[in-house]
Amino acid sequence: MIIPRQEEHGGNLKVGSYQELQSLYQENKIHPQDLKKSVANYLNQFLAPVRDHFENDNEAKKLKEEVESYTITR
């Protein structure tokens, strides 16, 4: 995982494992906003194929529309 940061804040940070990420964060070597932006970016990349499937596959698209039409009745 690469956490993009401005040069004045140490530049991009390459993290090789979850344990390393956790340690760097606990030691305040990663700003919370930098971590938040990076995780959001990676999650978006990870979910892109799922979004594409539900947008481009007709059967999946119909299923998505059906689920979205449900009304919460609590």
Secondary structure, 3 states (H helix, E strand, C coil): CEECCCHHHCCCEECCCHHHHHHHHHCCCCCHHHHHHHHHHHHHHHHHHHHHHHHHCHHHHHHHHHHHHCCCCC
